[in-house]
């Protein structure tokens, strides 16, 4: 068992069956702050 699963199973009656990476996967499936590139270009920053 991974450390997170061990902690989840030991607290709150062990009802949560998840892990850290599974919880964060949806966060990294999409681009974060997609609007920032255009904003920075308008502010005079050069992008590669």
N, C-alpha and C positions, 0 to 999 in steps of 0.2 A: 504494500500500500504506500502511496506517495505521502509525504508529510501533510499536505493539505487535506487529503482524504482521511488521514488518521485524525486530524483535528476535527474535521466535520463529523466524523463518526462518533467521536467522544463527547462532543457537546450537543446540546439540545436533543438528546435522545437518539442521535445518529440518523436523523430523518433526511439529511441533505446528502445526496450522492452526486458530487461534482468535483471539479478540480480547477485550479487557477487558470490554466491555459484554455480550458473549455469555456470558462466565463469570459475571457477576454477576446476570443476569436471573433465575435461579431464586431467588436470595436475596430479591429484591424482589417476587416473585409472591405471597408470603404475608405476612400481618401479622407483624411482629416484636414480641415481648414482649406478646402479646395479653392475658396475665394481669395486666399491670401496671395497667390501668385500674381493675379491681376492687380490687386491692391498695391503690392510692392513695386510692380512695374510702373504703375501710375505715380508712385512716390519717387521714381527715378532710379530704382535699383535695377541692375542688369542681371538677367537670368541666363544660365547656361542652357 
